[in-house]
Amino acid sequence: AINLKVKKVLASGMKPILCIGETKEEYDLKIKNEVCAMQLSKDLVGVTKEQMKDVVIAYEPVWAIGTGLVCGADEANDTHGFLRTVLANLYDDEVAQATRIQYGGSVTPDSVDGLMSMPEIDGCLVGGASLDADKFGRIINYVK
């Protein structure tokens, strides 16, 4: 179902943000990479290399969304790096490096600097914190 939505958004001339991520149970079972690889593989079926320039990936661990829990910057960076290897296997290194991969999952003023300092993280997908002007202002003005 998600795959069809991705292709429909692309066919409409828009740029989809494909959100992937594991549940707390999957995280605790240490199968995060397998879950994310499966989601990427399924959700990008039929999406061409050319179309990938318009796709944004958001790694959003389900256990962190709206909970106040945030994946540590180093672990998020490692996951983003892993996602690039999956993209390289599905497409090639050029696509893997060119694809924007954002982190989403309770991004806060306290976590944004660490997340944005990581080389594999291309941005943040901000949820609830975007509803608070002071918090959002701090997030969009993160310290490099």
PyMOL commands that set and color helices and strands:
alter all, ss='L'
color gray80, all
select helices_A, chain A and resi 2-11+24-28+32-43+51-54+62-64+73-90+93-98+112-116+128-131+133-140
alter helices_A, ss='H'
color red, helices_A
select strands_A, chain A and resi 17-20+56-59+100-104+124-125
alter strands_A, ss='S'
color yellow, strands_A
deselect
rebuild
show_as cartoon
